[in-house]
């Protein structure tokens, strides 16, 4: 393949047609490979749905104290890798998390956010079913930065990063024990909210997953027809991936082993919660599905430039069947899911209780992530929006925002300063 890792092909439809022809030649019996994969994933879906029917947990739940004390068992680690997701109970104390939530509300009020807010700054989720999000484009509150640079966050990120195979072919793809700060926004969803939620999707590239040379290597065994050999936990070449830059959309300039968020309020089942398809290998299904005969030659099952990768009932009914909610959470718990894992936010009518979270992923130190960390440092100095997000820059003159002087040793390491 000769597609650039920097620029979207001028005629991406033609690129898709060419790519599909080449991949079918590489794989050979595409339908046969897909049928075997479909059978394997069907077994996983049946297992997951049986657990749900019995009221048994699907999400692995790990007490933070077990991580802190090095007591997580091999069986627990294996279950996280099987499901691609985890809840960390008591990651932060409940009262501490509630205090952070209140402090961010005070930060918004003190700086008259409601008077200056101009509305959503991007259209990243495209045609996915979604209501106007309760997302606040602030990045530099004391609460957010205290959580990002905390001992507790560093411990959990290291634990999660070490579930990956990060050394192969004589190369160390990342440092599992240091994660860069990837500033993201907050969500504040008040009681009484009615929301359409957010449709099932994956992040970290859409068209890129088929067209980019680095992803061709990441998914090499899938695209060569040896699907059983693909390991979703092998980091090889993932740190080489660069997403296409498309105007007026959010992108991600770092490699995240896990996406995650920290609860700032208690979360009640059935109240518009996060769902995932707890099958990391489902990415192989997503990648092979457009190569089947029922998909138009210039289509990738709804994928479009500058949008997240949609997962739909039309093209992926088996995967949709396995969507599984997080369990009930308390403020201070955190939630994590593998960067390939399908996720969605369920709709809710007249939500009971708050639904407030801080988005904090695990983005281990590597050359790619360090380059972005330097940009984060520059944005922090100015109080500007980070480079991956719309240029809204609300906080440049805000009172009480976090500064470089407030960084501890974890924060300095995470921004390449120590």
C-alpha positions in Angstrom: 0.0 0.0 0.0 1.2 3.5 -0.7 -1.3 5.7 1.2 0.3 8.5 3.1 0.0 8.5 6.9 -0.5 12.3 6.9 -3.1 13.0 4.3 -6.4 11.5 3.4 -6.4 10.1 -0.2 -7.9 12.7 -2.5 -10.4 10.1 -3.8 -10.9 7.9 -0.7 -13.7 6.0 -2.5 -11.2 4.9 -5.2 -8.7 4.0 -2.5 -11.3 1.9 -0.7 -12.1 0.0 -4.0 -8.4 -0.7 -4.6 -7.7 -1.7 -1.0 -10.6 -4.2 -1.0 -9.4 -5.8 -4.1 -5.9 -6.2 -2.7 -7.1 -7.5 0.6 -9.3 -10.1 -1.0 -6.3 -11.4 -2.9 -4.2 -11.5 0.2 -6.8 -13.3 2.3 -8.1 -15.7 -0.4 -11.3 -17.2 1.1 -12.7 -14.1 2.8 -16.1 -15.6 3.5 -14.5 -18.7 5.0 -12.2 -16.7 7.2 -15.2 -14.5 8.3 -17.4 -17.5 9.0 -14.8 -19.0 11.3 -14.4 -15.7 13.1 -18.2 -15.3 13.3 -18.5 -18.7 14.9 -15.8 -17.9 17.5 -17.3 -14.5 18.4 -20.8 -16.0 18.5 -19.6 -18.3 21.3 -18.3 -15.3 23.3 -21.5 -13.4 22.7 -23.6 -16.3 24.0 -21.4 -16.6 27.1 -21.7 -12.9 27.8 -25.5 -12.9 27.4 -25.8 -16.0 29.6 -23.9 -14.1 32.4 -26.3 -11.1 32.0 -29.3 -13.4 32.1 -28.1 -14.9 35.3 -27.4 -11.5 36.8 -23.6 -12.3 37.0 -21.0 -9.6 36.3 -19.5 -9.2 32.9 -17.2 -6.3 33.6 -14.1 -7.4 35.7 -14.2 -5.3 38.9 -10.8 -4.8 40.6 -10.4 -3.0 44.0 -7.8 -0.3 43.7 -6.2 -1.5 46.9 -5.4 -4.8 45.1 -3.5 -2.8 42.4 -1.8 -0.6 45.0 -0.7 -3.7 47.0 0.2 -5.8 44.0 -2.5 -8.4 44.8 -4.3 -8.7 41.5 -4.3 -12.4 40.5 -3.3 -13.9 37.2 -7.0 -15.0 36.8 -8.2 -11.4 37.2 -5.6 -10.1 34.7 -6.6 -12.8 32.2 -10.3 -11.8 32.6 -9.5 -8.2 31.8 -7.7 -9.3 28.7 -10.6 -11.5 27.7 -13.2 -8.8 28.2 -11.1 -5.8 27.2 -12.6 -3.7 30.0 -12.5 -3.2 33.7 -13.9 -1.2 36.6 -11.4 0.0 39.3 -13.4 0.3 42.5 -12.3 2.9 45.0 -9.7 4.3 42.6 -10.3 7.6 44.5 -12.1 8.1 47.7 -15.8 8.9 47.2 -15.7 12.2 49.2 -12.6 13.3 47.3 -14.3 12.7 43.9 -17.4 14.5 45.0 -15.3 17.5 46.2 -13.6 17.5 42.7 -17.0 17.6 41.1 -18.1 20.6 43.2 -14.8 22.4 42.6 -15.2 22.1 38.9 -18.7 23.5 39.1 -17.3 26.4 41.2 -14.6 26.9 38.6 -17.2 27.1 35.8 -19.4 29.5 37.8 -16.5 31.7 39.0 -15.4 32.2 35.4 -19.0 32.7 34.1 -18.8 29.8 31.6 -22.5 30.0 30.8 -22.1 33.5 29.6 -19.2 32.8 27.2 -20.0 29.3 25.9 -20.4 29.3 22.2 -21.7 25.7 21.7 -20.1 22.5 20.5 -16.8 23.1 18.6 -16.7 20.0 16.4 -18.8 17.4 14.7 -16.7 14.3 15.5 -19.6 11.9 16.0 -21.1 12.7 12.7 -24.3 10.8 11.9 -24.2 8.6 15.1 -27.4 8.8 17.1 -26.7 11.4 19.7 -28.3 14.3 21.5 -26.4 17.5 22.3 -23.7 16.2 24.7 -23.4 17.6 28.2 -19.7 18.1 27.5 -17.8 21.1 28.9 -14.7 22.0 26.9 -12.5 22.8 29.9 -9.2 21.1 30.4 -7.2 22.9 33.1 -9.2 22.9 36.3 -7.4 22.0 39.5 -9.6 18.9 39.9 -8.8 17.5 36.4 -5.1 18.0 36.7 -4.9 16.7 40.3 -6.5 13.5 39.2 -4.3 13.2 36.1 -1.1 13.6 38.0 -2.1 11.6 41.1 -0.3 8.6 42.6 -3.5 6.6 42.2 -3.8 7.4 38.5 -0.2 6.5 37.8 -0.6 3.2 39.6 -3.7 2.2 37.6 -2.3 3.3 34.3 0.9 1.3 34.9 -1.2 -1.8 35.8 -3.3 -1.5 32.7 -0.3 -0.7 30.4 1.4 -3.9 31.6 -1.4 -6.0 30.3 -0.1 -5.3 26.9 2.9 -6.9 25.1 5.1 -3.9 24.8 8.4 -5.5 23.7 8.8 -7.4 20.5 11.2 -7.7 17.5 14.0 -6.2 19.7 12.0 -3.0 20.2 10.3 -1.5 23.3 7.2 0.1 21.9 6.4 2.1 25.1 7.3 2.6 28.7 4.4 1.1 30.7 5.2 2.9 33.9 4.9 6.5 32.7 1.7 7.7 30.9 1.6 11.2 29.3 -1.1 13.6 30.3 -3.8 13.6 27.7 -6.2 16.4 28.7 -9.8 15.8 27.7 -13.1 17.4 28.7 -15.6 16.7 31.4 -19.2 15.6 31.3 -21.9 17.0 33.6 -25.3 15.4 33.0 -27.9 16.7 35.5 -30.9 14.9 36.9 -34.0 15.0 34.7 -31.9 14.8 31.5 -33.4 13.1 28.5 -30.7 12.0 26.1 -30.6 9.9 22.9 -27.2 8.6 24.1 -24.4 7.9 21.7 -24.4 5.1 19.1 -22.0 2.2 19.2 -18.5 3.0 17.7 -14.8 2.7 18.1 -12.2 5.5 18.2 -8.5 5.7 17.3 -9.1 5.8 13.6 -11.8 4.8 11.2 -10.7 4.8 7.5 -7.2 4.7 9.0 -7.7 1.1 10.2 -7.8 -0.1 6.6 -5.7 2.5 4.7 -2.7 3.4 6.8 0.5 1.4 6.4 1.1 1.2 10.2 -2.4 -0.2 10.8 -1.7 -2.7 7.9 1.1 -4.0 10.1 -0.9 -3.9 13.4 -3.6 -6.0 11.7 -1.3 -7.9 9.4 -2.4 -11.4 10.4 -6.1 -10.4 9.9 -5.4 -9.0 6.5 -3.3 -12.0 5.5 -6.1 -14.4 6.4 -4.5 -15.8 9.6 -7.2 -14.2 11.9 -6.5 -16.7 14.8 -3.0 -15.4 15.1 -4.0 -11.8 15.7 -3.3 -10.5 19.3 -5.2 -7.4 20.2 -2.8 -6.9 23.1 0.3 -6.7 21.0 1.5 -3.1 20.8 3.8 -3.6 17.8 3.4 -0.7 15.3 0.5 0.9 17.2 2.7 3.7 18.3 3.4 4.5 14.6 -0.2 5.2 13.7 -1.2 8.8 12.8 -4.8 9.7 12.3 -5.9 11.8 9.3 -6.3 15.5 9.9 -9.8 16.6 8.8 -11.0 20.1 9.4 -13.4 20.8 12.3 -13.2 17.3 13.8 -11.6 16.0 17.0 -8.7 13.5 16.5 -6.4 11.6 18.8 -2.6 12.2 18.5 -1.6 9.7 21.1 -1.7 5.9 21.4 -4.0 5.0 24.2 -3.8 1.4 25.6 -7.1 2.1 27.3 -9.7 4.8 27.1 -11.1 5.7 30.5 -13.1 8.0 32.7 -13.4 8.6 36.4 -16.8 8.9 38.0 -17.5 12.2 39.9 -21.0 11.0 40.9 -22.7 7.7 41.7 -23.9 5.9 38.6 -27.2 4.0 38.6 -27.9 1.1 36.2 -30.4 2.0 33.4 -29.6 5.7 33.6 -27.8 6.3 30.3 -24.6 4.5 31.2 -21.6 3.4 29.2 -21.9 0.1 27.3 -19.2 -1.9 25.6 -18.9 -5.0 23.5 -16.5 -6.9 25.9 -14.7 -8.7 23.1 -11.4 -7.1 22.0 -11.2 -9.6 19.0 -14.4 -8.0 17.6 -12.1 -5.6 15.7 -11.2 -8.5 13.4 -14.9 -8.8 12.6 -15.2 -5.1 11.9 -12.2 -5.2 9.6 -13.3 -8.2 7.6 -17.0 -7.3 7.3 -16.7 -4.8 4.5 -14.9 -7.3 2.3 -18.0 -9.5 2.0 -20.0 -9.5 -1.1 -23.1 -7.7 0.3 -21.2 -4.4 0.9 -20.8 -1.9 -1.9 -17.3 -1.8 -3.4 -16.6 1.8 -2.3 -18.0 1.4 1.2 -16.6 0.3 4.6 -19.9 -0.3 6.4 -20.7 3.3 7.0 -17.2 4.6 7.7 -16.6 8.2 6.6 -13.6 10.6 6.8 -13.2 12.5 10.0 -15.7 10.5 11.9 -15.6 7.7 14.5 -16.0 4.2 13.2 -19.7 3.3 13.5 -21.0 -0.1 14.6 -24.5 -0.8 13.4 -27.4 -3.3 13.5 -27.3 -3.3 9.7 -23.7 -4.4 9.3 -22.7 -5.8 12.8 -25.8 -7.4 14.4 -23.8 -10.0 16.3 -21.6 -7.4 17.9 -24.6 -5.1 18.8 -26.1 -8.1 20.6 -23.2 -8.1 23.1 -23.4 -4.5 24.3 -23.0 -4.6 28.0 -23.5 -1.8 30.6 -21.1 -0.9 33.3 -22.3 -2.0 36.7 -23.4 0.5 39.4 -20.6 2.8 40.4 -19.8 5.2 43.1 -18.0 8.5 42.7 -14.3 7.8 42.7 -14.5 4.5 40.7 -12.9 4.5 37.3 -13.9 2.7 34.1 -11.5 1.5 31.4 -11.7 -0.1 27.9 -9.2 -1.3 25.4 -8.6 1.1 22.5 -10.2 -1.3 20.0 -13.3 -2.0 22.1 -16.7 -1.0 20.8 -18.6 1.3 23.1 -21.7 3.4 23.3 -23.8 5.5 25.7 -27.3 4.3 26.4 -30.3 6.6 26.0 -32.1 7.8 29.1 -35.4 9.5 29.8 -35.6 11.7 32.9 -32.3 10.6 34.3 -32.2 9.9 38.1 -29.2 11.4 39.7 -26.1 13.1 38.2 -23.9 11.6 35.6 -20.6 13.4 35.9 -17.2 12.1 34.7 -13.6 13.2 33.9 -12.2 11.6 30.8 -8.7 10.3 31.6 -7.1 7.5 29.4 -3.9 5.5 29.7 -1.4 6.8 27.1 2.0 5.3 27.8 5.2 7.1 27.1 6.6 6.6 23.6 8.0 8.9 20.9 4.6 9.6 19.5 3.0 10.4 22.8 5.9 12.4 24.1 5.6 14.7 21.0 2.0 15.4 21.9 3.0 15.9 25.6 5.2 18.8 24.6 2.2 20.4 22.9 0.2 19.8 26.0 2.8 21.6 28.1 2.6 24.6 25.8 -1.2 24.6 25.9 -1.2 24.4 29.7 1.2 27.4 29.9 -1.4 29.5 28.0 -4.6 27.9 29.3 -5.4 27.0 25.7 -7.4 24.1 24.3 -5.1 21.1 23.6 -4.1 20.4 20.0 -6.5 17.5 19.4 -9.6 19.6 20.3 -11.3 22.6 18.7 -9.7 26.0 19.3 -12.1 27.3 21.9 -9.5 28.5 24.5 -12.0 29.5 27.2 -9.5 29.2 30.0 -6.7 31.5 28.9 -7.6 34.2 31.5 -9.6 32.1 34.0 -9.2 32.5 37.7 -8.0 29.4 39.6 -6.8 27.3 36.7 -4.0 24.8 37.1 -0.5 26.1 36.1 2.9 24.5 35.4 4.0 25.5 38.9 1.3 23.1 40.3 2.8 20.0 38.6 4.1 17.3 40.9 6.8 14.7 39.8 4.2 12.6 38.1 2.9 15.6 36.2 6.4 16.7 35.2 7.2 13.2 33.9 3.9 13.0 32.1 4.7 16.2 30.2 8.3 15.3 29.4 9.8 17.7 31.9 11.5 15.2 34.2 
